[in-house]
Amino acid sequence: MTQAIQTLRSEHRTTARMLDLLDRQITLFEETQRPDYDLLKDIIDYFLTYPDLYHHPKENLILELLRKRNPEMAEPVGNIDKEHAEISTRLHEFAQAVVEVLMEMEISRDSFVEIARNFINEQRQHMVKEEQVFFPAALEVLSEEDWDEIDKKVSHFQDPLTATNSELKFDSLRQILRR
């Protein structure tokens, strides 16, 4: 297996754990308990910083090459690049909803929960599609030379939650994930 796919799968595992953390906080909110708003902000900040800016563009690069090499194999993958844009929109909606809750603005509990759950569910469904359809198609179609080129382009973008020389910005999330 290629380094790029191994990295993307590792990032998916991290994303799944982040979604689990987020889901637990939303359940607390839904049950009229107080979630950890600092944790919510950290999770949103992570999603805005890493998956949105670095993870999805890596996948888009692979998708572009897959479409070029074998459009028929790329067909079942669909428009994952457009899904990335939709997920980004859901993320920004959720981030705005968190800000509204923190500022005690008018947003109903049900609306907040719905926005959060939509983001979580869409993200999870998207990752399943990538794991089950996109990655296998790319592994089947792309050549060793293609993967070498991809690896060169994406290797310097490391997930800040798993990188050894990562910045302190996500240190609290890193600590939570180690538990």
HELIX and SHEET records of a PDB file:
HELIX    1   1 GLN A    3  GLU A   30  1                                  28    
HELIX    2   2 TYR A   37  THR A   49  1                                  13    
HELIX    3   3 PRO A   51  HIS A   55  3                                   5    
HELIX    4   4 HIS A   56  ARG A   69  1                                  14    
HELIX    5   5 PRO A   71  ALA A   74  1                                   4    
HELIX    6   6 GLU A   75  VAL A   77  5                                   3    
HELIX    7   7 ILE A   80  LEU A  102  1                                  23    
HELIX    8   8 ARG A  109  LYS A  129  1                                  21    
HELIX    9   9 GLU A  130  PHE A  134  3                                   5    
HELIX   10  10 PHE A  135  VAL A  141  1                                   7    
HELIX   11  11 GLU A  144  VAL A  154  1                                  11    
HELIX   12  12 LEU A  168  PHE A  170  5                                   3    
HELIX   13  13 ASP A  171  ARG A  178  1                                   8    
END                                                                             
